[in-house]
Amino acid sequence: MQFTSTNFLVAILLAAGLTSAAHTPAHPYRHRRHHARTVSSAAVSAAEALNKASAADSVPASEFEGASDLPASALAAAALKLTKSTSKYQVDQGSSTWSKIYTDWATSSNGSAIVFTSNMDIDCDGTDYECKGNSVSGDGQDETSFGKLAAYEVPWIVIPQSFQTKNKKLLPGNNIAAVICDDKIYYGIFGDTNGAGTEVIGEASWRMGQACFPNDNISGENGHGADDVTYIVFTGTAAVLPTAALTTNYITNFKTLKSMGDELMGALVKNAGISGSGSSNSTSTASGSESSSKSSKGSATSSSKSSTKTSSSKKSSTETKTSGSAKATSTGLLGDLAGGAADSDDCDDAGDATESDDC
């Protein structure tokens, strides 16, 4: 009798487990996953100890801000007029808006760079993978593509893994990157990739996001939804931040980062023939227009927060993805970002940046 009761109980438990599994849908937003997750208790403790989720506790943004005489607005506007591209990616999974990676500026020995314009999702992979937002959803990896960077401390940007894989000589990792946001320039490194599933574009670390948008309540599940951020990544080994200024977890010499950034940006401005004054209160937007009022920019940003994409499984499908029309309403962008319209051309999702044909 005891044996029969035990078997009956086991059968009930197994049936409940199978029923639960059958009704648990595969999460559609795990496109940010790029490493197998191996988390030890020591890694969790280290992440908790290193979490510094406030600008006051992190490296001041001024330590990695570009020189004030660099023409931020003119650079962002020029990036929207580029034509040479072999790769395009959606700014959000399922979005009708695509962003192309342009190679017009990847032609000089000094200041050579790829560029794209998108929104900004927040990447908390690395030691701070349990950052606010990630801890709720269980998203995040305890490593980044070229180390175990600290998202709260290191400004970095993310590039689709397929693009980096085809262009490893140009983008070996830890390349100097410049982000133009709110008419300011901030330097960081190319510190991570995203790759599993459908690849999207437009992502940076918490520290970069907080520097760009300090009033947007940046977190692992809340980024900047407007497609008005310009990403410039300098190519070649000469543009890689040296190991003397970088460890597995941290940038240890921001003076080197800033000096290299200013030098590379100066060369790019000269090579591209870009003229214009330094930072002002106007902001280049994804549609190529400029807003002379920060209040209107703030309004657009606020309305776009609900449409920001989130990495991996940060939200359910009803919370995360808004329709292309909704995003167009909030950003003033009608499915065409820097020439990257949702058209039917032959632009590869992972084109070779060394090619010069258009897509």
C-alpha positions in Angstrom: 0.0 0.0 0.0 2.8 2.3 0.9 4.6 1.5 -2.4 1.4 2.3 -4.4 0.9 5.6 -2.6 4.4 6.6 -3.3 4.1 5.8 -7.0 0.9 7.7 -7.2 2.5 10.8 -5.6 5.5 10.6 -8.0 3.2 10.4 -11.0 1.3 13.5 -9.8 4.5 15.5 -9.4 5.9 14.4 -12.8 2.6 15.4 -14.5 2.6 18.8 -12.8 6.2 19.4 -14.0 5.4 18.4 -17.5 2.3 20.6 -17.6 4.3 23.6 -16.3 7.0 23.1 -18.9 4.4 22.8 -21.6 2.9 26.1 -20.7 6.2 28.0 -20.2 7.0 29.7 -23.5 10.5 30.1 -24.8 11.4 33.7 -24.1 11.6 35.6 -27.4 14.1 38.2 -26.2 17.2 36.3 -25.5 19.1 37.7 -28.4 21.7 39.3 -26.2 23.0 36.0 -24.9 26.5 35.4 -26.1 28.2 33.3 -23.3 27.2 30.2 -21.5 26.3 31.3 -18.0 28.6 29.9 -15.3 28.1 31.8 -12.1 29.8 30.9 -8.8 29.0 32.1 -5.3 32.3 33.9 -5.4 31.3 35.7 -8.6 28.0 36.8 -7.1 29.8 38.1 -3.9 32.3 40.0 -6.1 29.5 41.5 -8.2 27.6 42.7 -5.1 30.7 44.2 -3.5 31.5 46.1 -6.7 28.1 47.5 -7.4 28.2 51.3 -7.4 24.9 52.3 -8.9 25.3 56.0 -8.7 27.2 58.6 -10.7 28.6 59.9 -7.4 30.3 56.6 -6.7 31.5 56.0 -10.2 34.3 57.6 -12.3 33.1 61.2 -13.1 31.9 61.5 -16.7 34.3 64.4 -17.2 37.1 61.9 -17.0 36.1 60.4 -20.3 34.3 63.4 -22.0 35.7 64.6 -25.4 37.3 68.0 -25.8 34.8 70.8 -25.9 36.1 72.1 -29.2 35.2 68.9 -31.1 32.2 69.5 -33.4 29.8 66.9 -31.8 26.7 68.1 -33.5 28.4 68.3 -36.9 29.8 64.8 -36.5 26.4 63.4 -35.6 24.8 65.1 -38.6 27.5 64.0 -41.0 27.1 60.4 -39.8 23.5 60.5 -41.0 24.7 61.3 -44.5 27.1 58.4 -45.0 26.6 56.0 -47.9 29.0 53.1 -47.7 27.7 50.1 -45.8 27.5 46.3 -46.1 25.7 45.6 -42.8 22.4 46.6 -41.2 20.7 45.5 -38.0 17.4 46.2 -36.4 17.4 48.8 -33.6 15.0 46.5 -31.7 14.0 43.0 -32.3 11.0 43.0 -34.6 11.3 46.7 -35.3 10.8 48.2 -38.8 13.7 50.5 -38.1 17.2 49.4 -39.2 20.6 51.0 -38.6 23.5 50.5 -41.0 27.1 50.3 -40.0 28.9 52.7 -42.3 32.5 52.5 -43.4 32.9 55.8 -45.2 35.3 56.9 -42.5 37.3 53.6 -42.3 39.8 54.6 -44.9 42.6 56.5 -43.2 45.6 55.2 -41.3 44.8 57.5 -38.3 41.2 58.2 -37.3 39.8 55.4 -39.3 36.4 54.4 -37.9 33.1 52.7 -38.4 29.9 54.5 -37.4 26.2 53.9 -36.8 23.3 55.7 -35.2 20.8 53.9 -33.0 19.2 54.0 -29.5 20.9 52.9 -26.4 20.1 49.7 -24.5 22.0 49.0 -21.3 24.5 46.2 -21.0 25.4 45.0 -17.5 27.4 42.0 -18.3 30.6 41.4 -16.4 31.2 41.8 -12.7 28.0 43.9 -12.3 25.7 41.5 -14.1 23.3 41.7 -11.1 22.7 45.4 -11.7 19.3 46.9 -11.2 16.9 45.4 -13.8 19.1 42.4 -14.6 18.7 40.9 -11.1 14.9 40.8 -11.5 14.9 39.1 -14.9 17.9 36.8 -14.3 19.5 38.4 -17.4 23.2 39.2 -17.7 26.5 37.3 -17.9 29.4 37.4 -15.4 31.8 38.1 -18.3 32.1 40.3 -21.3 33.6 39.4 -24.7 37.1 40.5 -23.9 37.2 40.2 -20.1 34.9 40.7 -17.1 34.3 44.5 -17.2 32.5 46.4 -14.5 29.4 48.0 -16.0 29.1 50.5 -13.2 32.7 51.7 -13.7 33.7 51.2 -17.4 32.1 53.1 -20.3 31.9 50.6 -23.2 29.8 50.0 -26.3 28.5 46.8 -27.8 28.8 45.6 -31.5 26.9 42.7 -33.1 29.0 39.6 -32.8 28.6 38.6 -36.4 30.1 41.9 -37.6 33.1 41.7 -35.2 33.7 38.1 -36.2 34.0 39.1 -39.9 36.2 42.1 -39.0 38.5 40.9 -36.3 41.5 42.7 -37.8 39.7 46.0 -37.7 38.0 45.3 -34.4 40.2 43.0 -32.2 38.4 44.3 -29.0 38.9 47.2 -26.6 39.1 49.6 -29.5 38.6 53.2 -28.5 34.9 54.2 -29.1 33.2 57.6 -29.1 29.5 58.1 -28.3 27.8 61.3 -29.3 24.7 61.9 -27.1 22.9 65.0 -26.1 25.5 67.0 -28.1 28.4 65.7 -26.1 31.1 63.2 -26.8 32.1 60.5 -24.4 34.9 58.0 -24.9 34.8 54.3 -24.0 35.9 51.0 -25.5 34.4 48.4 -27.7 34.0 46.0 -24.7 31.3 43.5 -25.6 29.3 41.8 -28.3 25.8 40.4 -28.6 25.2 37.4 -30.8 22.7 34.7 -30.0 19.5 34.8 -32.1 18.4 37.9 -34.0 21.1 40.6 -33.5 20.1 44.2 -32.9 22.3 47.2 -32.6 22.6 50.1 -30.1 23.9 49.2 -26.6 26.3 50.5 -24.0 27.3 49.9 -20.4 25.5 51.4 -17.5 28.4 53.9 -17.0 28.1 55.1 -20.6 24.4 55.3 -20.4 24.4 57.2 -17.1 26.9 59.7 -18.6 24.8 60.3 -21.6 21.4 60.4 -20.0 21.8 61.1 -16.2 18.1 61.9 -15.8 16.7 58.9 -17.5 16.7 56.4 -14.6 19.1 54.1 -16.5 19.1 50.5 -15.4 19.6 47.0 -16.8 16.0 47.1 -18.1 15.6 50.8 -18.9 17.8 52.5 -21.6 17.3 55.4 -24.0 14.7 54.7 -26.6 15.2 57.5 -29.0 17.3 56.7 -32.1 19.6 59.7 -31.7 22.8 58.3 -30.4 25.9 58.2 -32.7 28.4 55.4 -32.1 31.9 55.8 -33.6 34.4 52.9 -33.2 38.0 53.4 -34.2 39.6 50.5 -36.2 42.9 48.8 -36.1 45.3 47.7 -33.4 46.7 51.3 -33.0 43.2 52.3 -31.8 43.1 49.7 -29.0 43.4 50.9 -25.5 46.8 49.5 -24.2 46.8 46.9 -21.5 48.8 49.4 -19.3 45.5 51.4 -19.1 43.2 48.4 -18.8 42.7 45.3 -16.7 40.2 42.5 -17.0 37.7 44.5 -15.0 38.5 48.2 -15.2 40.0 51.0 -17.1 42.9 52.1 -14.9 44.0 55.2 -16.8 41.3 57.4 -18.0 43.8 60.0 -19.1 45.1 57.6 -21.7 41.5 56.9 -22.9 40.7 60.5 -23.2 44.0 61.5 -24.9 43.7 58.7 -27.4 40.1 59.6 -28.0 40.7 63.2 -28.6 43.6 62.4 -31.0 41.6 59.9 -33.0 38.5 62.2 -33.1 40.7 65.1 -34.2 42.1 63.0 -37.0 38.7 61.8 -38.0 37.3 65.4 -38.1 40.2 66.4 -40.3 40.0 63.4 -42.6 36.3 63.8 -43.1 36.5 67.5 -43.7 34.0 68.2 -40.9 33.8 71.8 -39.6 31.7 73.3 -36.9 31.9 74.6 -33.4 32.1 72.5 -30.2 29.3 71.4 -28.0 26.1 73.5 -27.7 22.6 73.0 -26.5 21.4 71.6 -29.8 21.2 67.8 -30.3 21.4 65.9 -33.6 18.5 63.4 -33.8 18.0 60.3 -35.8 15.9 62.1 -38.4 18.9 64.4 -39.0 17.2 67.5 -37.5 18.5 69.5 -34.5 16.5 70.5 -31.5 17.4 73.9 -30.1 15.6 73.3 -26.9 16.7 70.8 -24.3 13.2 70.7 -22.9 11.8 69.4 -26.2 14.6 66.8 -26.2 13.7 65.8 -22.7 10.1 65.4 -23.8 11.1 63.1 -26.7 13.3 61.1 -24.4 10.6 60.7 -21.8 8.1 59.5 -24.4 10.5 57.1 -25.8 11.4 55.4 -22.5 8.6 52.9 -22.8 9.8 51.9 -26.3 13.4 51.2 -25.4 14.7 47.8 -26.2 16.0 45.6 -23.4 18.7 43.0 -23.6 18.1 39.3 -23.5 15.1 38.5 -21.2 14.8 41.8 -19.4 11.1 42.1 -20.1 8.2 40.1 -21.4 7.1 40.6 -25.0 4.2 42.9 -23.8 6.6 45.0 -21.8 9.6 45.2 -24.1 8.8 45.6 -27.8 6.7 48.4 -29.1 5.5 48.4 -32.7 7.5 50.3 -35.4 4.7 52.8 -35.6 4.9 53.5 -31.9 8.6 54.0 -32.0 8.3 56.3 -35.0 5.8 58.4 -33.1 8.1 58.9 -30.1 11.3 59.6 -32.1 9.9 61.3 -35.3 11.6 58.5 -37.3 9.5 56.7 -39.9 11.4 53.4 -40.3 14.5 55.0 -41.8 17.6 55.5 -39.7 20.7 57.0 -41.4 19.7 55.4 -44.6 18.9 52.1 -42.9 15.3 51.8 -44.0 13.4 48.5 -43.7 13.8 47.9 -47.4 14.5 44.8 -49.4 18.0 45.6 -50.6 20.8 43.1 -50.5 22.6 44.5 -47.4 23.9 41.6 -45.4 23.2 41.3 -41.7 26.8 40.7 -41.1 28.7 42.3 -44.0 32.5 42.7 -44.2 33.5 46.2 -43.3 36.5 46.0 -45.6 34.1 46.0 -48.6 33.1 49.3 -50.0 29.9 48.5 -51.9 26.6 50.0 -50.7 23.7 48.1 -49.3 
